[in-house]
Amino acid sequence: MKPTPLFKSLVLAVCLGTTGATQAYDRITGHNFASRSEVIAQSGMVATSQPLATQVGLQVLKDGGNAIDAAIAANAVLGLVEPTGCGIGGDLFAIVWDNKSKQLYGLNASGRSPQSLSFDTLKAQGDYIPAYGPLPVSVPGAVDGWFELHKKFGKTPMKALLQPAIDYAENGFPVSELIAYYMQKSVAARGKYPGFKDVYMPDGAMPEKGEIFKNPALANTYRKIAKGGRDAFYKGDIAKEIGRYMKENGGYLSYEDLAAHHSEWVKPVSADYRGYTLWELPPNGQGIAAQQILNILEGYDIKAMGFDSPEYVHTFVEAKKLAFADRAKYYADPAFNTIPVQTLISQQYADERRKLIDPNKAAKRDHAGPVEGDTIYMTTADKDGNMVSLIQSNYRGMGSGMTPAKLGFVLQNRGEMFALKKGHMNQYEPGKRPFHTIIPAFVTKDGKPYMSYGVMGGATQPQMHAQILINMIDFGMNLQEAGDAPRILHTGSSQPTGEIMEDGGFVSLESGFSMETRRELMKKGHTLQDAVGPYGGYQAILKDPKTGVYYGASETRKDGQAAGY
């Protein structure tokens, strides 16, 4: 989004006490800003950003599959019905609660940069890696992620898990209003790249709302994966076609890059917030930023400040700036750097960082601490107590635009997130994983699974991970209300790609925050800016620690649905 110098417009909102709620729904229970009550079920729950995918995942559970099976099947459908957010040309991260071993497992299924593309080659074309075309394409890790998850935890054969997506790809599905909007917006930047229009605009235009869209090429690709396993994608005809296409169109990603790819099982890292433990995956993702924000905020009486208060919004934004300064400096591929994760997420470090917050003044410049050393989110839970928190993305919506037409999907542009700055931890290097924005989250309470959740949307994600927990723990909201509540978004922080914040960035507030709060924030030196659509998309499943009953939530900012049985 192009920054505007000053706050452009104000949206009048009605504030109820300290809730900051808009008069949106005439509800007889709970907060009136909630779009609905929570979904409650005993045997299983699926929450995704698209109802067709949710229903597929739910059917897998009913047919005897587990939460891991349901997540894979739903993700495969999402790659078809929501190509504006995900697909097998992108990467995947997951956190799994395995109820048998009573443990959390983390999976980093992100791909690496091409071995044949040098730093000097990239630097020669400018100071930043372009967003589209062949240069930002890195190895797509999602398919290997599916098979790693399935090998470790799966029950249902992969062929059966991919069949619903194959059927929808062959027979077609009606495109939803939101996805039609994003597909149409994607053409301007990507339409010139070979294969993009062949796959997504076979009739000359992007599908409209309610129009039946088919992707027979993707159906064929899924069928090959179902039959030949992960090697069909990374070492078979699919890999050969990706390599051929990229070479023919000026790219560097090769068959050899795909054949060498592997995911990594990683240990999730934890931080406590008022008796609850938030688990995130360590870098190359940005999950620990949410933990850093919460660690700083734990030193304040957030509840006493109130939801719709300038004190709360200001304090949250300033904590975010500090966490994101560290994010810009330290978050990168740990295979190439020693990253001080435990120091960054320690309470002792947060205590020092908290001292930098001025309660009356917005910081214009953010500083990393001196330390030693568009997307889909979905979650599933089954009758045996297993839970999956999974996020998957092409990075910028429909990715790089590079689309091998025979395969039916777009390759991601995640490589854009490298820094072209010598000595930076996230400096581009061949065979390196770029900084990643997509992060799944999980919460435990007293060592037991409590909540699997996530909020899609670039740099929005750690901010909303923190806000969801604050809404529930400090402000007493339920699972659905916590996602529907108006959100705070700060943009313009220093970035892992090398940009430095020097103007304080911009604060965007959703409708529901009062005029008084907005005015007081401007007095503190914040620049307010309207924003349309960047507030994320939330899905969550909570397990009642007393009854074992599942609560599901999905919000109205996306097409999502939570459903159980």
Secondary structure, DSSP 4 states (H G I P E B T S, - for coil): ----SS----------TTS---S----SSS-TT-SSPPEEESS-EEEESSHHHHHHHHHHHHTT--HHHHHHHHHHHHHHH-TTT--TTSEEEEEEEETTTTEEEEEEE-----TT--HHHHHHT-SS--SSSSTT-----HHHHHHHHHHHH--S-HHHHHHHHHHHHHH-EEPPHHHHHHHHHHHHHHTTSTTHHHHH-TTSSPPPTT-EE--HHHHHHHHHHHHH-HHHHHTSHHHHHHHHHHHHTT----HHHHHT---EEE--EEEEETTEEEEEPPTTSSTHHHHHHHHHHTTS-HHHH-SS-HHHHHHHHHHHHHHHHHHHHH-S-TTTS---HHHHT-HHHHHHHHTT--TTS--SS---------EEEEEEE-TTS-EEEEEEE-SSTTTTS---TTTT-PPP-GGGGSB-STT-TTB--TT-PPP-----EEEEETTEEEEEEEEESTTHHHHHHHHHHHHHHTT---HHHHHHS--EEEE----TTS----S--EEEE-TTS-HHHHHHHHHTTPPB---SSTT-EEEEEEE-TTT--EEEEE-TTSS-EEEE-
